[in-house]
Amino acid sequence: MALNQSKTQAAFHRAQELMPYGVSSNFRYWDEVQTPVIARGEGAYVWDMDGNRFIDYRLAFGPVILGHADKRVTARVVEALANGNLFAHTHPLELKVAERMIRMCPGVEKVRYANSGTEATMHALRVARAHTNREKVIKFEGNYHGFHDYLLFSTASTPAGSLGSRRSPLSAQNTSGIPAAMRDLVINVVYNNFEGLERTVKAKWGEVAAIIVEPVAGNFASVMPEKGWLELIRKLCDEHGIVMIIDEVKTGFRIAKGGATPEIRSALRPWRKASNRGSRDNSPRT
Ligand SMILES: Cc1ncc(COP(=O)(O)O)c(C=O)c1O
């Protein structure tokens, strides 16, 4: 039986008059008929404006890991809001959350908060460039790191046939509007291609600031890293002074309590020990 979605469709048509495609992100646009307008959620379910109930496999693209309207989360949010909702200062909750994240995640020593994953990877890349005084970044085909111009190349939604050969992958902008000059800064390698990565790093390491990777490729069919893949990236980065950026926007706190990095704990441990001994120069530039 066809669903009655008359209110939902009317709202979507009105949304199209007010917002591009009628959505606040292109990823939310499904098509002219099925793009949902969701009025509420509870647990694993969401309801559209006509009261039709659906299982929500998206869960806000990941973060709602306890389900919608979890009573414990709601109570804590309401409690916090009663004391103000935005400050231009540090808040004690930031410390509490940072302490917990550092305790849970083996590769994390310090925390900088960001408003989105896009912002986080953009800043991580900038820090890597500043640290290494190099400009290029190696990313992997199919991995997605947000919508800024630096990394929106060769993701899973790049048009088929635009990625070149496996031996010499091309970096293809995902959309118009990304400057061609950006392409020169992105080197694409096929995920899990050990030989391709080693060859690329050997040839180009002097220009490479960072290798950025999804530890589980959640953005293309959740391809798992082959045994030794993340360890190889860690090793190549150590050998060539390249910053390894592990993008856990999808995997963090979902795959396991400490994210996907416990899987490569052994590869991370030597680095953490070295930094605990204070061997890195953290002094500010004067
Ligand atoms: C691995 C990964 N990195 C970064 C991002 C960008 O995050 P945001 O949508 O919060 O900007 C996403 C979003 O899906 C992601 O999956």
The ligand as a Gaussian input file, in Angstrom:
#p B3LYP/6-31G(d) Opt

LIG

0 1
 C       35.743000      10.046000       7.562000
 C       35.075000      11.387000       7.507000
 N       35.820000      12.498000       7.650000
 C       35.267000      13.736000       7.629000
 C       33.906000      13.897000       7.423000
 C       33.307000      15.271000       7.390000
 O       32.561000      15.482000       8.536000
 P       31.427000      16.612000       8.587000
 O       30.289000      16.113000       7.744000
 O       31.090000      16.725000      10.039000
 O       32.022000      17.872000       8.050000
 C       33.089000      12.766000       7.270000
 C       31.655000      12.909000       7.067000
 O       30.939000      11.983000       6.786000
 C       33.692000      11.489000       7.301000
 O       32.965000      10.366000       7.134000

